[in-house]
């Protein structure tokens, strides 16, 4: 994670239950050097665990609305980055089976393309029709920029195009407002966070940074391909500890 000690002081910290971060959901056994792929069976075990713990997975917007009214107890955020096509085939059925929702963060300038920003295996990305199908199934669609660049240190023009431009593209695809933003690689700085706010988003999320932890830099817990029930319970507990420490 970046050193975000220079993030503007005075932003109001937003305390929410844990938010889990997934990427690809697939039974594929191809090489996975960036540890992005969780099998559908493992995702199913994760959601079964949440139910046994009395928790319900929801989209980040739903989680924040509940937190705003003091009703987030028993909820946990579920997010999926990049907009891979396997979400529709493998993640959505599992979510629906457990009566849960999630936020899918889409790279708006790569619709129908692939993860060209990675040096690993090529994975297909949803096209516009598939993104609309996700929304029609009751799941939230959020923005993950136009091309998945590193935003920390980027100039004002790049930030406006990548952050504001992606919101406009997805709003046109969905014919609806897009509330949430996700920083590629979890990287951000003052200028990037300010650009997310200026673009009209309601909130933004990072990965493991708890500073500043305001509505536009919400922390999430990375879920790895090998995470077991014990790992998830530890991540939930660690989130509570880190909130108290911060």
C-alpha atoms as one frame of an Amber mdcrd trajectory, in Angstrom:
protein
   0.000   0.000   0.000   1.043   3.576  -0.550   1.999   5.918   2.259  -1.096
   8.081   2.495   0.045  10.178   5.450  -0.341  13.277   3.287  -4.043  12.665
   2.696  -5.962  15.768   3.718  -6.761  16.028   7.395 -10.297  16.707   8.516
 -12.096  14.147   6.371 -14.758  12.328   8.333 -13.922   8.679   8.987 -16.613
   6.242   7.887 -16.861   3.081   9.997 -18.488   0.142   8.248 -18.480  -3.622
   8.691 -15.802  -5.477   6.671 -15.893  -5.337   2.888 -14.532  -8.389   1.040
 -12.709  -7.937  -2.271 -12.847 -10.675  -4.907 -11.787 -10.645  -8.561 -12.288
 -13.617 -10.888 -14.629 -16.465  -9.869 -13.835 -19.518 -11.973 -13.131 -23.265
 -11.709 -10.224 -22.855 -14.163  -6.902 -24.459 -13.232  -4.819 -22.242 -15.520
  -1.873 -20.342 -13.971  -3.000 -17.551 -11.646   0.187 -15.591 -10.840  -1.643
 -12.569  -9.425  -3.870 -14.691  -7.157  -7.093 -13.328  -8.634  -9.121 -16.518
  -9.061 -11.414 -17.955  -6.397 -13.286 -21.105  -7.338 -17.110 -21.063  -7.309
 -17.059 -23.869  -4.742 -14.854 -21.826  -2.430 -17.035 -18.749  -2.875 -20.020
 -20.901  -1.964 -18.234 -22.047   1.218 -17.434 -18.413   2.055 -21.058 -17.344
   1.739 -22.256 -20.378   3.691 -19.877 -19.330   6.454 -21.314 -15.805   6.467
 -24.801 -17.237   6.857 -23.671 -19.457   9.748 -22.202 -16.362  11.394 -25.516
 -14.557  10.990 -24.134 -12.225   8.313 -25.588 -11.222   4.942 -23.439 -10.044
   2.064 -24.604  -6.838   0.351 -23.387  -4.300  -2.186 -21.250  -1.453  -0.938
 -23.999   1.106  -1.560 -26.462  -0.951   0.471 -23.897  -1.337   3.237 -23.295
   2.413   3.397 -27.000   3.242   3.384 -27.444   0.876   6.311 -24.437   2.348
   8.123 -25.792   5.871   7.602 -28.947   4.948   9.517 -27.145   2.849  12.118
 -28.482  -0.446  10.783 -25.373  -2.163   9.390 -25.116  -4.812  12.104 -25.275
  -8.266  10.521 -24.125  -7.048   7.101 -20.856  -7.436   5.241 -19.822  -5.866
   1.947 -19.100  -8.032  -1.113 -17.193  -6.549  -4.063 -15.747  -7.980  -7.279
 -13.128  -6.018  -9.210 -12.529  -5.629 -12.962 -15.782  -6.957 -14.460 -14.697
 -10.404 -15.645 -17.216 -12.373 -17.680 -16.970 -15.278 -15.247 -18.912 -13.212
 -12.691 -22.139 -13.848 -14.604 -21.496 -17.551 -15.069 -20.001 -18.465 -11.710
 -20.366 -15.705  -9.078 -23.922 -14.532  -9.698 -25.556 -17.978  -9.261 -23.774
 -18.438  -5.930 -24.816 -14.993  -4.721 -28.418 -15.631  -5.737 -28.458 -19.046
  -4.071 -27.540 -17.393  -0.781 -29.789 -14.362  -1.219 -26.870 -11.921  -1.271
 -25.873  -8.950  -3.394 -22.552  -7.412  -4.379 -20.875  -4.578  -6.232 -19.115
  -5.357  -9.512 -16.503  -2.740 -10.467 -16.208  -2.408 -14.249 -13.346  -0.996
 -16.333 -15.521   1.133 -18.582 -13.041   1.657 -21.413 -12.374  -2.076 -21.825
 -15.935  -3.374 -22.216 -15.849  -6.581 -24.236 -12.059  -6.655 -24.054  -9.586
  -8.265 -21.688  -7.352  -7.411 -18.738  -4.623  -5.793 -20.827  -3.211  -4.030
 -17.758  -1.963  -7.379 -16.376   1.095  -9.325 -17.486  -0.625 -12.594 -16.569
  -3.223 -14.746 -18.351  -5.796 -12.873 -20.434  -9.302 -12.890 -18.930 -12.413
 -11.725 -20.757 -14.259  -8.621 -19.602 -18.003  -8.050 -19.837 -19.503  -6.132
 -22.718 -22.263  -3.555 -22.299 -25.086  -6.101 -22.560 -23.514  -8.262 -19.868
 -23.046  -5.262 -17.571 -26.732  -4.461 -18.002 -27.560  -8.087 -17.194 -25.669
  -7.763 -13.902 -27.709  -4.692 -12.950 -30.942  -6.353 -14.063 -30.142  -9.257
 -11.724 -30.204  -6.854  -8.764 -26.451  -6.447  -8.381 -24.705  -3.075  -8.192
 -22.336  -1.887 -10.934 -19.573   0.522  -9.962 -16.722   2.213 -11.797 -13.112
   0.992 -11.943 -11.822   3.782 -14.255 -11.583   3.718 -18.050  -8.358   1.719
 -18.492  -7.236   0.506 -15.023  -4.228   2.873 -14.590  -2.231   3.785 -11.499
  -3.974   6.931 -10.213  -1.567   8.053  -7.490   0.539  10.826  -8.974  -1.583
  11.166 -12.105  -2.271  14.623 -13.521  -5.591  16.430 -13.331  -6.501  15.646
 -16.934  -5.870  11.933 -16.516  -7.853  11.832 -13.283 -10.825  13.600 -14.847
 -10.830  11.314 -17.895 -10.331   8.065 -16.002 -12.593   8.784 -13.020 -15.263
  11.099 -14.393 -15.203   9.579 -17.876 -15.836   6.072 -16.627 -18.829   7.234
 -14.610 -20.318   8.862 -17.706 -19.774   5.756 -19.846 -21.377   3.430 -17.318
 -24.276   5.807 -16.661 -24.971   5.727 -20.396 -24.725   1.919 -20.502 -27.022
   1.468 -17.501 -29.221   4.533 -17.963 -28.777   5.072 -14.248 -26.503   6.923
 -11.867 -23.287   5.190 -10.822 -22.632   5.665  -7.111 -19.422   3.794  -6.388
 -15.786   3.974  -7.487 -12.900   1.557  -6.940  -9.236   2.650  -7.249  -7.176
   0.299  -9.455  -4.502  -1.508  -7.440  -5.975   0.203  -4.369  -3.668   3.148
  -5.016  -4.766   6.701  -4.297  -3.581  10.098  -3.142  -5.218  13.404  -2.256
  -5.769  14.411  -5.863  -7.331  11.079  -6.841  -9.692  11.059  -3.845 -10.690
  14.658  -4.571 -11.346  13.749  -8.224 -13.661  10.906  -7.179 -15.643  13.303
  -5.020 -15.707  15.962  -7.759 -16.936  13.459 -10.358 -20.146  13.003  -8.367
 -19.626   9.567  -6.866 -21.189   8.816  -3.494 -18.198   6.785  -2.288 -14.924
   5.123  -3.251 -13.005   2.105  -1.989  -9.366   1.065  -1.755  -7.846  -2.161
  -0.401  -6.111  -2.329   2.970  -5.502   1.315   3.849  -7.381   2.511   6.932
  -6.147   6.097   6.589  -7.935   8.329   5.995 -10.817   5.815   5.883 -13.436
   8.337   4.847 -16.325   7.754   2.464 -14.033   8.085  -0.576 -11.244   5.828
   0.716 -13.114   2.910   2.278 -10.885  -0.062   3.201 -11.553  -3.580   1.943
 -10.206  -7.044   2.795  -8.514  -8.903  -0.064  -9.776 -12.487  -0.352  -7.227
 -14.913  -1.744  -7.837 -18.100  -3.759  -6.879 -20.226  -0.739  -8.788 -18.441
   2.016 -10.603 -20.832   4.331 -13.280 -20.218   6.946 -10.535 -19.556   9.494
  -8.952 -16.934   7.233 -12.257 -15.114   6.749 -13.032 -15.111  10.460  -9.546
 -13.703  11.106 -10.072 -10.992   8.480 -13.387  -9.986  10.059 -11.792  -9.822
  13.507  -8.775  -7.881  12.240 -11.050  -5.337  10.569 -12.769  -4.626  13.896
  -9.404  -4.237  15.631  -8.041  -1.890  12.968 -11.147   0.272  13.129 -10.686
   0.650  16.875  -6.990   1.447  16.459  -7.728   4.129  13.883
